[in-house]
Amino acid sequence: MKFALESFSKNSGRLGQLRIRDGASEQKTPLLMQTTKGGSIPWLGADVFESHVSQKPQVLEFTLSTMDQMAEALAQWNNQDRGVSDYVGFPGHQNVLLLRDPCENTPSGGNDRDVLPLFTRRGRGSLTAERYMEMVASIQPDMYQGLCDADTNAGSSNKRVQKSVDRTEKFMHYIYGEKNKVKATLLAPIVGGYNTFARTQSIKHAREQPSDSYGGYILEGFHSNGLTATALVPTQLLPIVEHCVKQLEEDKPRIIPGAYTPLTKLELIRLGMDVFDTSYAYCASYNFKALTFSFVQDGGEHVPFLDITDDAIKEEFTPIMSHCSCLTCQKHTRAYLHHLYKTNELLGPILLMVHNLHHYMSFFETIRESVAKDTLPQLIELVRNQNSSSQVDYSIAPNTKTITKASMSKGFAAAAV
Amino acid sequence: MSSSKIPPLTYKVVAECSVSKARAGLMTLRHSEVNTPVFMPVGTQGTLKGILPDQLIELNCQILLGNTYHLGLRPGIDTLKRAGGLHKFMGWPRAILTDSGGFQMVSLLQLAEIDEHGVNFRSPFDNSQCMLTPEHSIQIQNAIGADIMMQLDDVVKTTTTGPRVEEAMERTIRWVDRCIEAHARDDDQSLFPIVQGGLDVPLRERCVSALMKRQVRGFAVGGLSGGESKHDFWRMVDVCTDHLPRDKPRYLMGVGFAADLVVCVALGIDMFDCVFPTRTARFGCALVDSGQLNLKQPKYKMEMEPIDKECECSTCKRYTRSYLHHIATNESVSCSLLSIHNVAYQLRLMRTMREAIQRDEFPQFVRDFMAAHFKTDPIPIWIREALNAVKIDLPADLERKEDLKEEPTAEKKREHLVEEQLTAS
């Protein structure tokens, strides 16, 4: 792995170049990894992603909780030297293996003894450090996170927070000892909830190791994944992140997974975070929200989302956004998307995800430009207020609307006269 | 009304099999050319499940089917009208065929009753009386704007016997006249009548005769994709194609499975539709020449080959059976990936048949197909008899020298049963 900083400023984020696997493409940071489920970008086959979202090399964010059953097949596949990205349809792309799916709420609990709970579709499994390293050896990702207990959030007790640090230390003790058995680059975990003392401990545990033991940091334990990350209060989150950053060396990338809002991500970038994921775009799509927030100053007021479930758009034959160049906005209308929602059709989330990923990835291009030109504060301001007089709300509420038959058209009944 | 105006449907026979009744044709519609024989995937609610219109164009799909009943409910006629029709609403630039809505009403609504006026039902939601008349079905289909529309027919269960069958056939003829009368867009849309008559040869013949007296640009054969025995099924298709005019396309509704498609092409059918390929994809099943692979089965967990090495679809170019095994029914993207493959399979099958007919090598194609499809299992008698009737002989049940790697016959029979259940609903 190679990480080189191009620029960094006190309060305006840093630009970097990250190459995770030798011979693969260099990726610019701040970087947006593609979150996946079962190895695939949610709803999008590789062909659809490449044709309609991006043909550029991506960094795929794999999650063990959605891929654990593939370990056996991947062991066999990797004997042919083809790589896990190839197995999931994206040959050549770099990848990072995480434990938990940032798109879904991770249940709490199961933190006994020396095992880590792994919540998969089939229920709760238990992962020992040994078993984890076996799976990493089978899957052979380019980069993987250290085994850690991240089951903490703003409301956790000190006891729980401390346990998460202690258990992580124990897991990592094993992993630092075994890491030479796998080729992949290790990410040192930093856990400890919102407790500055705990976080410092967790960082110390990592920095005690020889510098070449790991290639970067993964910061967890701020939320329970899923929508909980979109509801975080920045005044709580940012101080603790800043506290961590102060203790980290500059030349290692910092990865912070989760559906942080666009505004929170900007603040995290300002503090010095480098790598994020697209789980926010997933959460929006899943809850039938099209991202419409503006990141280019045009003087107009904007709103963060278009709610596809809103009956008001039933006959709006205009695209989600009039100047968006994505497939969904070029070829489809709000009315059609609303219809796909009402009929529970799979094409609905597909089209929404195409738009939301396109939008979010464009956002990150703008972020990198802003960091380069040192105009990040202006971008933060624009995203915060969207040119209105107050802050906009980027949190995502779950879509709890049920599709009732009463709202259906009368169909043939209209003729019954 | 000038004669120089191009009609909304022209059809010409491009090649005919010198042995059977198979033909290859070119149907030109307002929105697209369609090469026949053609399989029309079903996009019930204004979308094919999990497939982008662009992907369908890549697969060279020229025409798809929309269901009037579902579209009438959602998004509803008013929205469709304001959108400028279904093509614009769903962003599909090529051809569309709509059914009348009658079949869905009868099959989905247990409270439907048919009388001379139309199909009646009492809405279970608000107890209101609703009726679908021939006129109203045409009105809705005119608003949807499909290139081809179907008459409202009086459809009976294929297992029905007795005077009801004749009543339905006669009523269907009366209703086609009402449909023709109500059809307001004959310059843009073509209305097909539907041949009924159950499993009774004279009734079918009378129906074909009567319908041929009407000015229409194509014909459909209905009432034949339910639970009837295959022996009766093929005979009715054969009777219809014997009498229907040569120079107009014939559409067999609700068919289907690969073997049925091949036989019915041999019997002279040009157009087909079926939910089977897209529906079976949702259950993790992929279509191949030998039937279908249920990718959820443990044996595919470690198979690193694509579904079909010969298939050129985007799924087979990128994904292994192993990967698809793991995500089938777990990740919704698998539904898209398998649907793409299954539609590609059906379209490739039709294209291969067209090419064989054009080279006048269709009987050999049929023999090769049946061998690949049934492998070491005996070929069903009804298929032999149907092909025999159009002078295609199949070799005696084959003995292959390869290892018997395939599942025993009992399991294959169960698979076919599952297939039938999937399409019957």
Interface residues (C-beta under 8 A of the other chain):
Chain A: K37 G38 G39 S40 I41 P42 W43 L44 G45 A46 D47 V48 S51 H52 T66 Q69 M70 E72 A73 Q76 W77 Q80 Y87 V88 G89 R121 K314 E315 F317 L327 K331 H332 T333 A335 Y336 H339 L340 K342 T343 E345 L346 L347 P349 I350 L351 K405 A406 M408 S409 K410 G411 F412 A413 A414 A415 A416
Chain B: Q45 G46 T47 L48 K49 G50 I51 L52 P53 D54 Q55 Y69 H70 G72 L73 R74 P75 G76 I77 D78 T79 R82 A83 F89 M90 G91 G101 M105 S123 F125 S128 Q129 C130 M131 L132 T133 H136 S137 Q139 I140 K301 M302 M304 S314 T315 R318 Y319 T320 S322 Y323 H326 I327 N330 E331 S332 V333 C335 S336 L337 I340
